[in-house]
Amino acid sequence: GDVDGAIAAARQALREDAGHRPAAELLVDLVFTEGRYGEAAAALEGMIEAGTADAATYHRLGLSYAAMDRLDEAQKALEEATRRDSTNAQAFNNLAAVYARGANMGASIAALERVVALDSTYVMALYNLGRAYTDNAELERGEAMLRRAAHLDPRHVGVHYALGKILNDLGRYGEASQMLSAALALEDRSASSHFELAKA
């Protein structure tokens, strides 16, 4: 009801003025949130044609294309976003994910290294970089990234699991066991808290 009405109003504003950036941004936000990625991409492409695009426009366009598995177009849009704003760690992180989905691990690692250089506290980038190094048989570098991520977010179950796997692969079984036990304990607590919430 209300969402459809807001979408219709934004479209009407754009019919009256194709360069009306606030209406275009509202339309993109609404349709993207609804999972209507094709419509979001079309609205973002309209912003580019109208000359009102910025780095954020290309970033959102890349996310829209990625959500539709149009990886070549997602990559081009995200590369343009990072070219226009070379300090946007989130755009580089999303570009790394698109590279990884396209099996370009070298480019994915380079983008993740850029993210970590921009924001050394970006836990998901540290986690993804640690896993990428591990997949690339660089276990010590993977361990270093995952230890940084674990230090920053000691409750991140995935970090503990990945770190436990690396330690196991390195033959450090005692440390691996401790890390995997910590991951299981975190996971159990998480499940318990979800159960308690469900009972409430």
C-alpha positions in Angstrom: 0.0 0.0 0.0 2.2 2.8 1.3 5.3 1.5 -0.5 3.5 1.2 -3.8 2.2 4.7 -3.4 5.6 6.1 -2.6 7.1 4.3 -5.6 4.3 5.7 -7.9 4.9 9.2 -6.5 8.7 9.0 -7.1 8.1 7.7 -10.7 5.7 10.6 -11.3 8.3 13.1 -10.1 10.9 11.5 -12.5 8.4 11.7 -15.4 8.1 15.4 -14.7 11.9 15.9 -14.2 14.2 13.1 -15.2 17.1 14.8 -13.3 15.2 15.0 -10.0 17.8 13.3 -7.8 15.8 13.0 -4.6 13.0 11.3 -6.4 15.4 8.9 -8.1 17.2 8.1 -4.8 13.8 7.5 -3.1 12.7 5.2 -5.9 16.0 3.2 -5.7 15.8 2.9 -1.9 12.2 1.7 -2.1 12.5 -0.9 -4.9 15.9 -2.1 -3.7 14.5 -2.8 -0.2 11.7 -4.7 -1.8 14.1 -6.9 -3.7 13.2 -5.4 -7.1 16.8 -5.1 -8.3 16.0 -4.8 -12.0 13.9 -1.7 -11.2 16.6 -0.3 -8.9 19.2 -0.8 -11.7 16.9 0.9 -14.2 16.4 3.9 -11.9 20.2 4.1 -11.2 20.9 3.9 -15.0 18.4 6.8 -15.4 20.4 8.8 -12.9 23.6 8.2 -14.9 21.9 9.2 -18.1 20.5 12.4 -16.4 24.0 13.3 -15.3 23.2 13.1 -11.6 25.3 10.1 -10.8 28.0 10.0 -8.2 30.1 7.2 -6.6 27.2 6.1 -4.5 25.1 5.7 -7.6 27.6 3.3 -9.2 28.0 1.5 -5.9 24.2 0.8 -5.6 24.1 -0.1 -9.3 26.9 -2.7 -8.7 24.9 -4.1 -5.8 21.8 -4.3 -7.9 23.6 -6.1 -10.7 25.3 -8.5 -8.3 21.9 -9.3 -6.7 20.7 -10.3 -10.2 24.0 -12.4 -10.9 25.0 -10.0 -13.6 28.6 -10.1 -12.4 30.3 -8.4 -15.4 28.0 -5.4 -15.1 28.3 -5.4 -11.3 32.1 -5.4 -11.6 32.2 -2.5 -14.0 29.8 -0.4 -11.8 31.7 -1.2 -8.6 35.1 -0.4 -10.3 33.6 2.9 -11.4 32.4 3.5 -7.8 35.8 2.9 -6.4 37.5 5.0 -9.1 35.2 7.9 -8.2 35.7 7.4 -4.4 38.9 5.6 -3.6 38.3 5.9 0.1 35.0 3.9 0.2 36.0 0.7 2.0 32.5 -0.8 1.7 32.6 -0.4 -2.1 36.0 -2.1 -2.3 34.6 -4.9 -0.1 31.6 -5.4 -2.4 33.9 -5.3 -5.4 36.1 -8.0 -3.8 33.0 -10.2 -3.3 32.0 -9.8 -7.0 35.6 -10.7 -8.0 35.4 -13.8 -5.8 32.1 -14.8 -7.3 33.7 -14.6 -10.7 36.6 -16.7 -9.5 39.1 -13.9 -9.8 40.8 -14.5 -6.5 43.9 -12.3 -7.2 41.7 -9.3 -7.8 39.5 -10.2 -4.8 42.5 -10.3 -2.5 43.9 -7.0 -3.9 40.5 -5.3 -3.3 40.3 -6.8 0.3 43.8 -5.6 1.0 42.7 -2.1 -0.1 39.7 -2.3 2.3 41.9 -3.3 5.2 44.3 -0.5 4.3 41.4 2.0 4.4 39.8 0.6 7.5 41.9 -1.8 9.7 38.9 -2.4 11.9 36.6 -3.7 9.2 35.9 -7.1 10.6 34.2 -8.7 7.6 37.0 -7.5 5.3 39.6 -9.1 7.7 37.5 -12.3 7.8 37.1 -12.4 4.0 40.8 -11.6 3.5 41.8 -14.3 5.9 39.7 -16.8 4.1 40.9 -15.7 0.7 44.6 -16.0 1.8 43.7 -19.5 3.1 42.1 -20.5 -0.1 45.2 -19.2 -1.9 47.4 -21.5 0.3 48.8 -18.5 2.3 47.9 -20.0 5.7 50.1 -17.7 7.9 48.8 -14.6 6.2 45.2 -16.0 6.6 45.9 -16.7 10.3 47.2 -13.1 10.9 44.0 -11.6 9.3 41.7 -13.9 11.2 43.5 -13.2 14.5 43.0 -9.5 14.0 39.3 -10.1 13.2 38.9 -12.2 16.3 40.6 -9.6 18.5 38.1 -6.9 17.1 35.0 -9.1 17.3 35.6 -11.9 19.8 32.0 -13.1 19.4 32.2 -13.7 15.6 31.6 -17.5 15.3 32.8 -17.7 11.7 36.1 -16.1 12.5 36.7 -18.7 15.2 35.8 -21.6 12.9 38.0 -20.3 10.1 40.9 -19.7 12.5 40.5 -23.2 14.0 40.6 -24.7 10.5 43.8 -22.9 9.6 45.5 -23.8 12.9 44.5 -27.5 12.2 45.9 -27.3 8.7 49.1 -25.8 10.2 49.3 -28.8 12.6 48.8 -26.7 15.7 46.1 -29.0 17.0 45.9 -27.8 20.6 45.3 -24.2 19.4 42.9 -25.4 16.8 40.9 -27.3 19.4 40.7 -24.3 21.6 39.5 -22.1 18.8 36.9 -24.6 17.6 35.7 -25.1 21.2 35.3 -21.3 21.5 33.3 -21.2 18.2 31.0 -24.0 19.5 30.5 -22.2 22.8 29.6 -19.0 21.0 27.3 -20.9 18.7 25.6 -22.6 21.6 25.1 -19.4 23.4 23.7 -17.8 20.3 21.2 -20.7 19.9 20.3 -20.5 23.5 19.6 -16.8 23.4 17.5 -17.3 20.2 15.5 -20.0 22.1 15.0 -17.7 25.0 13.8 -15.0 22.7 11.4 -17.4 21.0 9.9 -18.3 24.4 9.3 -14.7 25.3 
